Amino acid sequence: MTSGIQSIVDAYVKLGRIDALTSLRVHRQKLLAGACDRSHFDFSVPREHYERDIAVIDAGLNRVMPQHNWTIRGSVDPLKEKEITGWVQNTQFPDLPVLLGVYLDGELVAEALANGFRPELVEAGIGNGRHGFAFALPPGTHRSVNSLEVRAPYETLIIFTRRP
């Protein structure tokens, strides 16, 4: 079942309404910022909802943003048996998390926003540090897959190809 915010975002993406998505994101961020007085109230539930809403809006912005608005920088950590980790940032919109796709043998198997906190990015002066990503790989993937790609919009970050 599609959530209300997902339906709204899908409509704005279909219409190409970057302005409406941006306004919606600003509104949700203000609501999130207002849910901070933990000394008198427990705002954990509304905060979680606002954070999920912002993630849905960010994914929509990634889908509607024109190609000329993408300049990607990032790094993928050494490949592990159970996960792929790293960070990525769109330098033209440094606070917008980048939507990544993981492709195994050319098939999209997962999507996620690169919005995880990495303190080393803050130390290096790279935005707010919320550009990290981690994808859990299905068990046995490292033995059974011939190619693995992590793709940001309009670009590929990493390609692993099994050699015969």
C-alpha positions as CSV (number, residue, x, y, z in Angstrom):
1,M,0.0,0.0,0.0
2,T,1.3,3.4,-1.0
3,S,1.5,6.0,1.8
4,G,-0.1,9.5,1.4
5,I,3.3,11.2,1.1
6,Q,4.4,8.7,-1.5
7,S,1.4,9.4,-3.6
8,I,1.9,13.1,-3.5
9,V,5.6,12.7,-4.3
10,D,4.8,10.4,-7.2
11,A,2.4,12.9,-8.6
12,Y,5.0,15.7,-8.4
13,V,7.6,13.5,-10.0
14,K,5.3,12.7,-12.8
15,L,4.6,16.4,-13.4
16,G,8.3,17.3,-13.0
17,R,7.5,19.7,-10.2
18,I,10.9,20.2,-8.5
19,D,9.6,23.4,-6.9
20,A,6.7,21.6,-5.2
21,L,9.0,18.8,-4.0
22,T,11.5,21.3,-2.7
23,S,8.7,23.3,-0.8
24,L,7.4,20.0,0.6
25,R,10.9,19.1,1.8
26,V,11.4,22.4,3.5
27,H,8.0,22.1,5.2
28,R,8.8,18.6,6.5
29,Q,12.2,19.8,7.7
30,K,10.6,22.6,9.7
31,L,8.2,20.1,11.3
32,L,11.1,17.9,12.1
33,A,13.0,20.8,13.6
34,G,10.0,21.7,15.7
35,A,9.8,18.2,17.2
36,C,13.0,18.7,19.3
37,D,11.8,19.7,22.8
38,R,12.4,16.3,24.4
39,S,12.6,17.8,27.9
40,H,8.8,18.1,28.0
41,F,7.5,15.8,25.3
42,D,8.3,12.5,23.6
43,F,8.4,13.4,19.9
44,S,10.0,10.1,18.7
45,V,7.0,9.0,16.7
46,P,6.4,12.2,14.8
47,R,10.2,12.6,14.2
48,E,10.3,9.1,12.7
49,H,7.3,10.0,10.4
50,Y,8.9,13.3,9.4
51,E,12.2,11.6,8.7
52,R,10.5,8.9,6.6
53,D,8.6,11.6,4.7
54,I,11.8,13.5,4.0
55,A,13.4,10.3,2.7
56,V,10.5,9.8,0.3
57,I,10.7,13.4,-0.9
58,D,14.5,13.2,-1.3
59,A,14.0,10.0,-3.5
60,G,11.4,11.9,-5.6
61,L,13.8,14.9,-6.0
62,N,16.5,12.5,-7.3
63,R,14.1,11.0,-9.8
64,V,13.0,14.4,-11.3
65,M,16.3,16.3,-11.1
66,P,17.6,17.0,-14.6
67,Q,21.0,15.4,-15.6
68,H,22.8,18.8,-15.8
69,N,22.1,19.2,-12.1
70,W,24.2,16.2,-11.2
71,T,27.9,16.3,-10.3
72,I,28.8,13.3,-8.2
73,R,31.7,12.7,-5.9
74,G,32.1,9.8,-3.6
75,S,34.0,6.7,-2.6
76,V,33.2,3.0,-2.2
77,D,34.9,1.2,0.7
78,P,36.7,-2.0,0.0
79,L,34.1,-4.7,-1.0
80,K,33.1,-7.0,1.7
81,E,31.4,-10.4,1.6
82,K,28.1,-9.2,3.2
83,E,27.8,-5.5,2.3
84,I,28.8,-2.6,0.1
85,T,29.5,0.7,1.9
86,G,30.8,4.1,1.0
87,W,29.6,7.7,0.5
88,V,28.3,9.9,-2.3
89,Q,27.4,13.5,-2.7
90,N,25.9,15.6,-5.4
91,T,28.1,18.7,-5.3
92,Q,25.5,20.9,-6.9
93,F,23.0,20.1,-4.2
94,P,25.2,19.0,-1.3
95,D,22.5,18.6,1.3
96,L,20.2,16.4,-0.9
97,P,20.9,12.7,-0.3
98,V,21.7,10.8,-3.5
99,L,19.4,7.8,-4.4
100,L,21.6,4.8,-5.3
101,G,20.7,1.6,-7.0
102,V,22.5,-1.7,-6.6
103,Y,22.5,-3.9,-9.7
104,L,23.5,-7.6,-9.7
105,D,24.1,-9.0,-13.1
106,G,22.4,-5.9,-14.6
107,E,19.2,-6.3,-12.5
108,L,18.2,-3.7,-10.0
109,V,18.0,-5.4,-6.6
110,A,17.9,-2.5,-4.1
111,E,17.6,1.2,-3.8
112,A,18.6,3.4,-0.9
113,L,19.4,7.0,-0.1
114,A,23.0,7.9,0.8
115,N,22.0,9.7,4.0
116,G,23.9,7.8,6.7
117,F,26.2,9.8,8.9
118,R,30.0,9.5,8.4
119,P,32.0,11.6,10.8
120,E,35.1,11.5,8.6
121,L,33.2,13.5,6.0
122,V,32.5,16.3,8.5
123,E,36.2,16.3,9.4
124,A,37.1,16.5,5.7
125,G,34.7,19.4,5.2
126,I,32.3,17.4,3.0
127,G,28.9,18.7,3.8
128,N,27.0,17.7,6.9
129,G,28.5,14.2,6.9
130,R,25.1,12.6,6.0
131,H,26.2,11.0,2.7
132,G,27.0,7.4,3.7
133,F,25.4,4.3,2.3
134,A,25.4,0.6,3.2
135,F,23.7,-2.2,1.2
136,A,23.4,-5.6,2.7
137,L,24.1,-8.2,0.0
138,P,22.1,-11.4,-0.1
139,P,24.0,-14.4,1.3
140,G,26.3,-16.0,-1.3
141,T,26.2,-13.0,-3.6
142,H,30.0,-12.7,-3.7
143,R,30.2,-16.2,-5.1
144,S,27.2,-16.3,-7.5
145,V,27.1,-12.9,-9.1
146,N,29.1,-12.0,-12.3
147,S,28.7,-8.3,-12.1
148,L,27.8,-5.7,-9.4
149,E,27.2,-2.0,-10.0
150,V,26.3,0.8,-7.6
151,R,24.7,3.6,-9.6
152,A,23.9,7.2,-8.8
153,P,21.6,9.0,-11.1
154,Y,23.3,9.3,-14.5
155,E,26.5,7.8,-13.3
156,T,28.0,4.5,-12.1
157,L,30.1,4.6,-8.9
158,I,31.5,1.0,-8.8
159,I,31.5,-1.9,-11.2
160,F,32.7,-5.3,-10.1
161,T,33.0,-8.0,-12.8
162,R,33.9,-11.6,-12.0
163,R,36.8,-12.8,-14.1
164,P,36.6,-16.3,-15.5
